[in-house]
Amino acid sequence: MFIQTKQQITIILILTILFLLSNQQAHAALYINEIFPAPVSPNLEWVELYNDEDVVVDLANYTLVDDSNKKLTFSSATIPANGFMVITSINILNNSGDTVMLKNGENTTVDTIVYPSISSNNSYVKCASDWYVVSTSTQQSYNNIYISEVMVAPETSEKEWIEFYNDNEYDVTLTDWFIDDIEGSGSAPKKISVSIGPKQYAVIEISSAIFNNSGDSVRLLDFEENEKDVFSYKSSEKGNTWGWIEIKGKKFCLQSPSKNKTNTACLQDQTSDILDSVDEKPSSSKTGVDISISRANQPLISSIRYTSYAIAVTPPIIIPQSNVTHQEIRGVTTTAYGSKQVPSTLPLLAASYSLLSIGSLVIKMIYS
């Protein structure tokens, strides 16, 4: 009877230790890192997660749940090692304060954050072990947004316009980005905000002309005025546009206008390859003599910014289900490296080793 009792105690101890270890290994890496609950239209609310481990974490069937049981469900998504993920929603987070819970596929709570009333365009940010309300969010910029077509010489009474293409698999909202002509020309960049669907086009009309018909550059700048894409031309034809021949292609030509659509065929054989480097800038001369038709290559990895944000999202669709509002996330933004201060998993590992040591001592005492 005594031997049987010792065996039962041993089994219980082993199972308890294994459960605690597995729980720590499964969840200790993921944290809610920032919450943006009160955006100004047309921006979206969002929650940022951080993966503090050196391995990719599969978030399939994970959910974000608020205090009133409204949910966002990950159908399929992964967060990079030591990387960030931004999840967006519509009317899920309360501006007056709320609770945000991250749960895994087994409905186990991984992390919980209670935030206070947040003013418009402020976010709730984790810094070390404390949380702070900040006036500017820390969400990152991103790439894969291209200039696809430009109207530089419109018909009389018409406006200049630029068409952009979103080569991402999710919606994007460019907030407080800029369009500009050739660098150093003296004109001020024009601030824009626009949303673009996945693999879709969007057109921005310019209220006052900024491009020279005889030759100029068209530049897309992010919210910190970093150049994201550039297109240069040396001539123009009234009523026709400059546009790429194929999506992300290396040649541009004069075309008939095709707003928000796939570009049309070239009107003539006036094309040129994309520049091999962003360092090959066209001349700042306004005569157009030294300006070639070109686009600069985009960098492969975007860097994290700290003064504004650009949200890469697909707005989920609200599906009523009993008393639960359930939404499916169709697009997320991830960054495959980390630079923010987040809690380390070392304390959890230390606790795990302590439990193993205690368990070993108890087992030794039982059998001694």
C-alpha positions in Angstrom: 0.0 0.0 0.0 2.8 2.4 0.9 4.7 1.5 -2.3 1.5 2.2 -4.4 1.1 5.6 -2.6 4.7 6.5 -3.4 4.2 5.7 -7.0 1.0 7.8 -7.2 2.7 10.8 -5.6 5.6 10.4 -8.0 3.3 10.3 -11.1 1.4 13.4 -9.9 4.7 15.3 -9.3 6.0 14.4 -12.7 2.7 15.3 -14.5 2.5 18.6 -12.6 6.1 19.6 -13.5 5.6 18.6 -17.2 2.4 20.6 -17.3 4.0 23.7 -15.9 7.0 23.4 -18.2 4.8 22.9 -21.3 2.6 25.8 -20.4 5.7 28.1 -20.0 7.3 26.9 -23.2 4.1 27.4 -25.2 3.1 30.8 -23.9 6.0 32.6 -22.3 7.3 33.9 -25.7 4.2 35.8 -26.7 3.2 39.2 -25.3 0.8 42.0 -26.1 3.2 44.8 -26.8 1.0 47.8 -27.9 -2.7 48.7 -28.2 -4.1 51.4 -30.5 -7.8 51.5 -29.6 -8.9 55.0 -30.7 -7.9 55.8 -34.3 -9.1 58.8 -36.4 -10.9 57.8 -39.6 -10.0 56.2 -42.0 -7.4 54.5 -39.8 -8.1 51.2 -38.0 -7.6 50.1 -34.4 -4.9 47.5 -33.8 -3.0 45.4 -31.3 0.7 44.6 -31.6 2.2 41.2 -30.5 5.8 40.4 -29.8 7.5 37.0 -30.0 10.4 36.9 -27.5 11.7 33.5 -28.6 14.3 32.5 -31.3 11.7 30.3 -33.1 8.7 31.1 -35.3 5.4 30.7 -33.5 2.3 29.4 -35.3 -0.8 31.5 -34.3 -3.4 29.3 -36.0 -6.6 29.4 -34.0 -5.3 32.0 -31.6 -7.8 34.7 -30.6 -7.8 38.2 -29.3 -10.8 38.7 -27.0 -12.0 41.9 -25.2 -14.0 42.3 -22.0 -17.4 42.0 -23.8 -16.3 38.7 -25.5 -15.8 40.2 -28.9 -13.2 38.1 -30.8 -10.6 38.3 -33.5 -9.5 34.8 -34.7 -6.3 34.0 -36.5 -7.2 31.5 -39.3 -3.6 31.1 -40.2 -0.6 33.2 -39.3 2.9 33.0 -37.9 5.0 35.5 -36.0 8.7 35.6 -36.7 11.4 34.8 -34.2 12.0 38.0 -32.1 9.5 39.7 -34.4 6.3 41.7 -34.2 2.8 41.3 -35.6 0.1 43.9 -36.0 -3.5 42.8 -35.9 -6.2 45.2 -36.9 -10.0 45.4 -36.3 -13.0 47.6 -36.5 -15.0 48.6 -33.4 -13.7 45.9 -31.2 -11.6 47.9 -28.7 -13.4 50.4 -26.5 -11.9 53.9 -26.3 -13.1 54.3 -22.7 -11.0 51.4 -21.5 -11.1 47.7 -22.0 -9.4 44.3 -21.4 -7.5 42.6 -24.2 -6.7 38.9 -23.8 -4.6 36.7 -26.1 -5.7 33.1 -26.1 -4.3 30.0 -27.8 -6.2 27.4 -29.8 -7.1 25.6 -26.5 -8.7 28.8 -25.2 -5.9 29.2 -22.6 -5.1 32.8 -21.8 -1.5 33.6 -22.9 -1.5 37.3 -22.0 -4.0 39.8 -20.6 -3.8 43.6 -20.6 -6.3 46.1 -19.1 -5.9 49.6 -20.5 -7.5 52.9 -19.4 -9.4 55.4 -21.4 -7.3 56.4 -24.4 -7.6 59.6 -26.4 -7.7 59.6 -30.2 -4.5 58.6 -31.9 -2.8 57.7 -28.6 -1.6 54.2 -27.9 -0.9 52.1 -24.8 2.7 50.9 -25.0 4.7 48.3 -23.0 8.2 49.5 -21.9 10.1 46.9 -19.8 7.5 45.8 -17.2 5.3 49.0 -17.2 2.7 50.4 -19.6 2.4 54.0 -20.8 0.0 56.1 -22.8 2.0 57.8 -25.6 0.9 60.4 -28.1 2.5 58.7 -31.1 2.4 55.0 -32.0 5.4 52.9 -32.8 4.1 50.8 -35.6 6.5 50.1 -38.5 6.5 51.3 -42.1 6.5 48.7 -44.9 7.4 48.1 -48.5 5.8 46.7 -51.7 3.9 49.9 -52.5 4.7 51.0 -56.0 4.1 54.0 -58.4 2.3 52.3 -61.3 1.1 55.2 -63.4 1.4 59.0 -63.5 -0.6 61.7 -65.2 1.9 64.6 -65.5 0.3 66.5 -68.4 -3.5 66.4 -68.0 -6.0 68.0 -70.3 -7.1 71.5 -69.6 -9.2 71.7 -66.4 -8.1 68.2 -65.4 -5.7 67.4 -62.5 -2.4 65.6 -62.2 -2.7 62.2 -60.6 -0.6 59.3 -59.4 -1.7 55.7 -59.3 -0.2 53.3 -56.7 -0.1 49.5 -56.6 -0.2 47.4 -53.4 1.8 44.2 -53.9 1.0 42.9 -50.5 -1.5 40.2 -49.6 -3.5 42.5 -47.3 -5.0 45.9 -47.3 -2.8 48.8 -46.4 -3.5 52.3 -45.2 -0.8 54.9 -45.9 -1.3 57.6 -43.3 0.5 61.0 -43.7 2.7 59.8 -46.5 3.9 62.2 -49.2 4.3 62.6 -52.9 6.9 64.9 -54.3 8.8 65.8 -57.5 12.5 65.7 -58.0 14.5 65.9 -54.8 16.0 69.3 -54.1 13.6 71.2 -56.4 12.4 73.5 -53.6 8.8 72.5 -53.6 7.2 71.1 -50.5 6.0 67.4 -50.5 2.2 66.9 -50.7 0.8 64.9 -47.7 -1.5 62.0 -48.6 -3.5 59.3 -46.8 -5.0 56.5 -48.8 -6.1 52.9 -48.4 -5.3 50.2 -51.0 -6.6 46.6 -51.2 -4.4 43.6 -51.7 -3.0 43.5 -55.2 -5.1 46.5 -56.0 -4.6 50.1 -57.3 -5.4 53.5 -55.8 -5.3 56.9 -57.3 -4.4 60.2 -55.7 -5.4 63.4 -57.5 -3.2 66.5 -56.9 -5.1 69.7 -56.3 -2.3 71.9 -57.7 0.2 70.9 -60.3 3.7 70.0 -59.2 5.2 68.1 -62.1 7.0 69.6 -65.1 5.8 68.4 -68.6 9.4 68.6 -70.0 10.8 66.2 -67.4 10.7 65.5 -63.7 10.6 62.9 -61.0 7.7 61.4 -59.1 8.5 60.2 -55.6 6.6 58.3 -53.0 7.8 59.1 -49.4 6.7 57.5 -46.2 5.6 59.4 -43.0 9.2 60.2 -42.2 9.9 61.3 -45.8 12.0 58.2 -46.6 11.8 57.5 -50.3 9.8 54.3 -51.0 9.6 54.5 -54.8 10.6 56.9 -57.5 9.8 57.3 -61.2 11.5 59.8 -63.5 10.6 60.9 -67.1 12.1 63.2 -69.7 9.1 64.2 -71.7 5.3 64.0 -71.7 2.2 64.0 -74.0 -0.9 66.0 -73.0 -3.7 63.6 -71.9 -1.5 60.5 -71.8 0.3 58.9 -68.8 3.6 57.3 -68.0 3.1 53.7 -66.6 4.8 50.4 -66.3 4.3 47.9 -69.1 3.7 45.0 -66.6 3.1 44.8 -62.9 6.5 45.5 -61.2 8.0 45.4 -64.6 11.4 47.0 -65.5 10.1 49.2 -68.3 7.8 52.3 -68.4 6.1 53.9 -71.5 3.6 56.5 -72.6 0.1 55.0 -72.4 -3.6 55.9 -72.5 -4.9 56.6 -69.0 -6.2 53.6 -67.0 -7.1 54.8 -63.5 -7.4 52.0 -61.0 -7.0 49.3 -63.7 -4.2 47.3 -65.3 -2.1 49.6 -67.5 -2.8 49.7 -71.2 -0.4 49.0 -74.1 2.4 51.4 -75.0 1.7 54.2 -77.5 5.2 54.1 -78.8 8.6 52.4 -78.2 9.7 54.9 -75.6 10.8 52.8 -72.7 13.8 52.4 -70.4 15.1 50.0 -67.8 14.8 50.6 -64.0 17.9 52.0 -62.4 20.1 49.3 -60.9 20.6 51.3 -57.7 18.8 54.0 -55.7 22.0 56.0 -55.8 21.5 56.6 -59.5 19.5 59.8 -59.1 18.3 61.8 -62.0 19.6 65.4 -62.5 17.8 68.1 -60.5 17.7 70.2 -63.6 14.1 71.3 -64.6 14.9 71.3 -68.3 14.5 67.5 -68.7 17.6 67.1 -70.7 19.4 64.8 -68.3 16.4 63.0 -66.8 15.9 59.4 -67.8 12.8 57.2 -67.4 13.5 55.2 -64.3 12.4 53.7 -61.0 14.6 53.1 -57.9 14.6 49.6 -56.3 12.9 49.3 -52.9 14.7 47.8 -49.9 13.9 44.3 -48.8 13.2 44.9 -45.2 11.4 47.8 -43.6 12.7 49.4 -40.4 10.7 50.3 -37.3 9.7 53.9 -37.0 8.7 55.9 -33.9 6.8 59.0 -35.0 3.8 57.7 -37.0 2.4 54.6 -38.5 1.1 52.9 -41.6 -1.3 50.0 -41.0 -1.2 46.9 -43.1 -4.6 45.3 -42.7 -7.7 43.7 -44.0 -10.8 44.8 -42.0 -12.4 41.7 -40.6 -16.1 41.0 -41.1 -18.3 40.9 -38.0 -20.2 37.7 -37.7 -22.8 37.5 -34.9 -22.7 34.2 -33.1 -24.9 33.9 -30.0 -23.6 36.6 -27.6 -20.2 36.6 -29.2 -19.0 38.9 -31.9 -16.5 36.9 -33.9 -14.1 38.3 -36.5 -11.6 36.6 -38.8 -8.3 38.3 -39.5 -7.4 38.2 -43.2 -4.2 40.1 -43.1 -1.4 41.0 -40.6 1.8 42.9 -40.6 5.0 41.1 -39.3 8.5 42.3 -38.7 11.2 39.7 -38.5 13.4 41.4 -35.9 13.0 43.1 -32.6 14.3 46.3 -31.1 11.8 47.0 -28.4 12.2 46.3 -24.7 10.1 43.3 -23.6 10.2 41.0 -20.7 12.7 38.2 -20.9 11.8 34.5 -20.6 14.8 33.8 -18.3 12.7 34.1 -15.1 10.3 31.5 -16.5 13.2 29.1 -17.4 14.6 29.6 -13.9 11.3 28.8 -12.3 11.1 25.6 -14.5 14.5 24.4 -13.3 13.6 25.2 -9.7 10.4 23.0 -10.1 12.5 20.2 -11.5 15.0 20.4 -8.7 12.2 20.4 -6.0 10.5 17.5 -7.8 13.7 15.5 -7.9 14.4 16.1 -4.2 10.8 15.0 -3.2 11.1 11.9 -5.3 14.5 11.1 -3.7 13.0 11.6 -0.2 10.1 9.3 -1.0 12.3 6.5 -2.2 15.1 6.9 0.3 
